[in-house]
């Protein structure tokens, strides 16, 4: 602790002892609660401490003003200095026993659903990002070449669309669905896609409450025709809004949540389907380049390629994702 000085003591808002108490409070919050402090936040703490000592001042005349000059003097007197703030990721403690119990409960719930509804009426859906230029990450080149092969496309590398594959525990693949980014369905209408493809749109191109409700009505319900069924979905908030739950209830769909953080072990699509789906998309993309010699593709071609890749995944691959429930 820096030694306090009597210089300028008659102009201080706090006494030397009170400043030491304030500095100790700031250090405690900074070190124990991991709260960073800037000049403005120190002034805010000073105002709160002053109100605690003297009571809140309701009139402007009696309000204390803590200026930048006061803050700089307080920093020097109390041994503070400006330092670079390091951002660190929070390490969440994982209760392995709790995770195991959730996994066992989920597996038991899915097994019960398959026994009750039948394997044809237990489904899993999952959103997957698909790049518009879905090229592979590697290519054959000649030994000794320092520069890798190049691929040119007019499609921005970060542009993506969201695909929504759906599979059943019987190994069936339901109609392919996707989400267009936009405030209207103009891009969908311009693409002139076949009726076999189910199209949605949302402002961010990702699932929201409205898309989830439409998904149940346009993908699940036409298949089940109202028969009771179960749908496995992850913990993404849009899957579990009150409206989405109500629509699911109205269509006899029992929503079962895949435990958070365990989708790669417990979600059938993640276990076996998505990897093959991605591989086939890249394969079809390369084939389209070799056939057309044109790197500029329409949205229609991109979506149809995703549908072809989705429906070409073998039944054996789909069933492998459900083996965890056998």
WOTA-V209688 format. One record per residue. N is the residue number from 1. RES is the residue in one small letter. PHI is phi in radians with two decimals (* if undefined). NEAR is the number of other C-alpha atoms within 8 Angstrom. Layout:
N|RES|PHI|NEAR / N|RES|PHI|NEAR
This chain:
1|x|*|4 / 2|x|-1.22|6 / 3|x|-1.25|6 / 4|x|-1.41|7 / 5|x|-2.07|6 / 6|x|-1.52|5 / 7|x|-1.12|4 / 8|x|1.25|6 / 9|x|-1.10|8 / 10|x|-1.22|4 / 11|x|-1.83|5 / 12|x|-1.32|7 / 13|x|-1.42|4 / 14|x|-1.94|7 / 15|x|-1.33|8 / 16|x|-1.05|7 / 17|x|-1.14|7 / 18|x|-1.18|8 / 19|x|-1.11|11 / 20|x|-1.13|9 / 21|x|-1.15|8 / 22|x|-1.06|11 / 23|x|-1.10|9 / 24|x|-1.15|8 / 25|x|-1.12|8 / 26|x|-1.11|11 / 27|x|-1.12|8 / 28|x|-1.13|9 / 29|x|-1.16|10 / 30|x|-1.16|11 / 31|x|-1.48|8 / 32|x|-1.53|6 / 33|x|-1.59|7 / 34|x|1.01|7 / 35|x|-1.80|7 / 36|x|-1.26|6 / 37|x|-2.12|9 / 38|x|-1.82|6 / 39|x|-1.07|8 / 40|x|-1.15|7 / 41|x|-1.26|8 / 42|x|-1.17|11 / 43|x|-1.09|11 / 44|x|-1.10|8 / 45|x|-1.11|10 / 46|x|-1.14|10 / 47|x|-1.10|10 / 48|x|-1.11|8 / 49|x|-1.19|9 / 50|x|-1.12|9 / 51|x|-1.10|10 / 52|x|-1.15|8 / 53|x|-1.34|6 / 54|x|-2.04|6 / 55|x|1.49|7 / 56|x|-1.17|6 / 57|x|-1.62|8 / 58|x|-1.52|6 / 59|x|-1.69|6 / 60|x|-1.11|6 / 61|x|-1.09|4 / 62|x|-1.66|7 / 63|x|-1.30|8 / 64|x|-1.55|5 / 65|x|-1.85|4 / 66|x|-1.80|9 / 67|x|-1.46|7 / 68|x|-1.08|7 / 69|x|-1.10|6 / 70|x|-1.11|8 / 71|x|-1.09|12 / 72|x|-1.14|8 / 73|x|-1.17|8 / 74|x|-1.09|9 / 75|x|-1.09|10 / 76|x|-1.22|9 / 77|x|-1.17|11 / 78|x|-1.68|13 / 79|x|1.38|8 / 80|x|-1.55|7 / 81|x|-2.63|6 / 82|x|-1.37|4 / 83|x|-2.33|4 / 84|x|-1.18|4 / 85|x|-1.55|5 / 86|x|-1.68|4 / 87|x|-1.61|4 / 88|x|-2.20|4 / 89|x|-1.28|4 / 90|x|-1.24|4 / 91|x|-1.62|4 / 92|x|-1.45|4 / 93|x|-1.28|4 / 94|x|-1.92|5 / 95|x|-1.50|6 / 96|x|-1.09|6 / 97|x|-1.12|6 / 98|x|-1.14|7 / 99|x|-1.09|9 / 100|x|-1.11|8 / 101|x|-1.13|8 / 102|x|-1.14|9 / 103|x|-1.12|11 / 104|x|-1.12|8 / 105|x|-1.13|8 / 106|x|-1.14|12 / 107|x|-1.05|11 / 108|x|-1.11|9 / 109|x|-1.13|9 / 110|x|-1.21|10 / 111|x|-1.07|10 / 112|x|-1.10|8 / 113|x|-1.12|12 / 114|x|-1.13|12 / 115|x|-1.17|8 / 116|x|-1.49|6 / 117|x|-1.62|12 / 118|x|1.63|9 / 119|x|-1.15|10 / 120|x|-1.29|10 / 121|x|-2.08|13 / 122|x|-2.12|15 / 123|x|-2.10|13 / 124|x|-2.36|13 / 125|x|-2.12|12 / 126|x|-2.76|10 / 127|x|-1.42|9 / 128|x|-2.37|9 / 129|x|-1.35|8 / 130|x|-2.13|10 / 131|x|-1.30|10 / 132|x|-1.21|11 / 133|x|-1.87|9 / 134|x|-1.56|9 / 135|x|-1.43|7 / 136|x|-1.21|7 / 137|x|-1.48|4 / 138|x|-2.44|4 / 139|x|-2.60|6 / 140|x|-1.23|5 / 141|x|-2.45|7 / 142|x|-1.47|5 / 143|x|-1.06|4 / 144|x|1.57|4 / 145|x|-1.25|7 / 146|x|-1.44|4 / 147|x|-1.60|4 / 148|x|-1.29|6 / 149|x|-1.13|7 / 150|x|-1.92|4 / 151|x|-2.32|4 / 152|x|-1.91|5 / 153|x|-2.62|8 / 154|x|-1.53|6 / 155|x|-1.49|8 / 156|x|-0.97|7 / 157|x|-1.13|7 / 158|x|-1.59|5 / 159|x|-1.26|8 / 160|x|-2.47|8 / 161|x|-2.12|13 / 162|x|-1.78|13 / 163|x|-1.73|13 / 164|x|-2.28|12 / 165|x|-1.30|14 / 166|x|-2.38|12 / 167|x|-2.27|13 / 168|x|-1.91|14 / 169|x|-1.21|13 / 170|x|-1.53|7 / 171|x|1.62|10 / 172|x|-1.48|10 / 173|x|-1.97|10 / 174|x|-1.38|10 / 175|x|-0.91|10 / 176|x|-1.26|14 / 177|x|-2.20|12 / 178|x|-2.63|13 / 179|x|-2.15|15 / 180|x|-1.64|14 / 181|x|-1.48|11 / 182|x|2.90|11 / 183|x|-1.55|7 / 184|x|-2.35|7 / 185|x|-1.63|10 / 186|x|-1.04|6 / 187|x|-1.10|9 / 188|x|-1.18|10 / 189|x|-1.15|8 / 190|x|-1.19|6 / 191|x|-1.20|9 / 192|x|0.90|7 / 193|x|-1.44|9 / 194|x|-1.15|5 / 195|x|-1.17|5 / 196|x|-1.23|6 / 197|x|-1.73|11 / 198|x|-1.65|11 / 199|x|-1.99|9 / 200|x|-2.24|11 / 201|x|-2.47|13 / 202|x|-2.67|15 / 203|x|-1.00|8 / 204|x|-1.79|6 / 205|x|1.31|12 / 206|x|-2.28|9 / 207|x|-1.15|11 / 208|x|-2.20|9 / 209|x|-1.04|11 / 210|x|-1.12|8 / 211|x|-1.11|11 / 212|x|-1.08|12 / 213|x|-1.13|12 / 214|x|-1.15|10 / 215|x|-1.04|9 / 216|x|-1.09|12 / 217|x|-1.30|10 / 218|x|-1.87|9 / 219|x|-1.95|13 / 220|x|-1.34|9 / 221|x|-1.07|11 / 222|x|-1.06|9 / 223|x|-1.40|7 / 224|x|-1.45|10 / 225|x|0.96|6 / 226|x|1.60|8 / 227|x|-1.18|6 / 228|x|-1.02|11 / 229|x|-2.68|13 / 230|x|-2.24|13 / 231|x|-2.26|12 / 232|x|-1.53|13 / 233|x|-2.36|12 / 234|x|-1.39|11 / 235|x|-1.50|10 / 236|x|-0.94|6 / 237|x|-0.99|6 / 238|x|-1.13|10 / 239|x|-1.31|13 / 240|x|-2.18|9 / 241|x|-1.22|9 / 242|x|-0.97|6 / 243|x|-1.17|8 / 244|x|-1.10|14 / 245|x|-1.10|11 / 246|x|-1.18|8 / 247|x|-1.11|10 / 248|x|-1.07|13 / 249|x|-1.08|9 / 250|x|-1.10|7 / 251|x|-1.83|11 / 252|x|1.05|10 / 253|x|-1.86|11 / 254|x|-1.61|10 / 255|x|-1.42|10 / 256|x|-2.13|11 / 257|x|-1.52|9 / 258|x|-1.30|13 / 259|x|-0.93|12 / 260|x|-1.05|7 / 261|x|1.43|5 / 262|x|-2.18|10 / 263|x|-1.11|11 / 264|x|-1.21|8 / 265|x|-1.75|7 / 266|x|-2.08|13 / 267|x|-1.64|13 / 268|x|-0.91|12 / 269|x|-1.11|13 / 270|x|-1.27|13 / 271|x|-1.19|12 / 272|x|-2.35|12 / 273|x|-1.38|13 / 274|x|-1.07|10 / 275|x|-1.11|8 / 276|x|-1.20|9 / 277|x|-1.03|11 / 278|x|-1.15|9 / 279|x|-1.07|8 / 280|x|-1.21|9 / 281|x|-1.07|12 / 282|x|-1.14|11 / 283|x|-1.12|9 / 284|x|-1.17|10 / 285|x|-1.12|12 / 286|x|-1.07|9 / 287|x|-1.06|8 / 288|x|-1.17|9 / 289|x|-1.17|10 / 290|x|-1.19|7 / 291|x|-1.41|6 / 292|x|-1.75|6 / 293|x|0.96|7 / 294|x|-2.42|6 / 295|x|-1.47|8 / 296|x|-1.66|7 / 297|x|-2.07|7 / 298|x|-1.45|7 / 299|x|-1.06|8 / 300|x|-1.01|9 / 301|x|-1.13|8 / 302|x|-1.10|10 / 303|x|-1.16|9 / 304|x|-1.15|9 / 305|x|-1.12|11 / 306|x|-1.10|11 / 307|x|-1.12|10 / 308|x|-1.06|8 / 309|x|-1.12|13 / 310|x|-1.10|11 / 311|x|-1.31|8 / 312|x|-1.57|6 / 313|x|-1.15|11 / 314|x|-1.24|6 / 315|x|-1.09|8 / 316|x|-1.07|7 / 317|x|-1.13|10 / 318|x|-1.10|16 / 319|x|-1.13|11 / 320|x|-1.09|10 / 321|x|-1.25|14 / 322|x|-1.71|10 / 323|x|-1.09|7 / 324|x|-1.10|7 / 325|x|-1.71|8 / 326|x|-1.38|5
